[in-house]
């Protein structure tokens, strides 16, 4: 559903997420963006290439280290971000319809616990 709504803007979900991270942290590096998106640096480079071709973002050489590229949004991206946010809000409202705040907190707690299980060492794992 979200992919269909971002497609109206000619964006993939990954491109949309990249724009949001760059908006929140202007000047972030491609390496930082790769960590946020949980993608390889080469994959993020491809996403940034696409955003540059679409005149939504640009790379700028970092001051003091021309090997590092900082990422910045261009005016066109800043113009469409509120529309993208409205689309996301609509989808979240539909997704969370009739789900109580208590249920949301319980799901968050369970997901946090599950994530912690994956991060903990194997010594904490029950035997097979």
N, C-alpha and C positions, 0 to 999 in steps of 0.2 A: 504494500500500500504506500509506504514511504517512498520507495523507488519510483513508483508511478507519479507521485506528486512532485518529486525533484526533477523527473524527466521533462516536465513542462518547461522547466528553466534550462533544459539542455545539460543537466548535471547528473552525475552518478551520486550515490550515497557517500562514497569515499571523498569525492570532490567537495560535496557540501560540508562534510565533517572537517575537511582540511580548511575550508574557508572560515569555519567557526573557530577553529583553534588559532588560525592566523589573526583573526579579528580580536580574540581574547588576549593574544600575546604578540603584538606587532614586533617584527624583527626576530622572531624565533628562527632557528636554523632548521634546515632540512632534517638533520639528525634528530632534533627535538620533536619535529613533526612526525617523524617515523616512529618514535617511541609512543607518542600520543595515539597514533593510528594503529599501532601494533603491526607495522609493516616493515619490510626491508627497505633500506635507504634507496636502493635502485628503484623499487616500486614507487616510493614517494617522489623520487625525481621525475618519474613518468607522469604522476598526478600533477606535479607543479608545472611540468612542460605543458600539459593540457590547459591548466588554469591560465598560464601565460598566453597561449594561443587564443584563448577566449577573452583576453584582456580583463581578467578578474584579479590576477595577482602578478607580482613581479619579484624577481630575485635582485638583491642589491648586495654588492660586496661589503663585507663587514669592515668597519673602520679598524685599522691596525692589523688586519689579517685578510688579505684579498683572496685567500683560499676558501674562506668561509662565506657562505651565502645566507643572507638574512631574507626573510620572506615578508612581504607587505601586500596588503590589499590595494586594489585600484578603485577609483570612484564607482565604476560599474558594479563591483561586488558589494560595496557599501550600500548602493541603491537597492539591490535585490535581497539583501539579508533580512530585512524586516518581513518581506513577503514569504521567504523561506521559513522564518521563525513562526509566522502565522500558520503555515501549512503544518509544521511540526506540532504546534500547540493543538490544532484541530485533531490530528491523529492521536496524540496523547490523550486528549479529552475522550475520544471514542474508545480508546484502549482501556482507560481507567474508569469508564462509566460504571457506576454501581459497585465500585470497589472502595471500601472504607479506608480511611487513613490508618486504622489499626491493621488492616490486612496488608496495606502497602509496607508498613513498618516491619511486619512479620516476614514478608518476602525479602525485604532488604537484609534483615538479620540472617535469614537462611542463606542468601547468596553470599553475604560476607563470610559466614562460617564455611561455606563450601570453598570459597576462594582461599581462605586461610588453610583449609585442608590441603589444597594443592601446593601452597607455598611452604608448608611445614615439611620437615625432613621425613624420610621413609621410616625412621626409627619410631615414629608415632603411629605408623600404620598397623592396623590389625593383621594377623597372619591370614594367608589365603586359605 
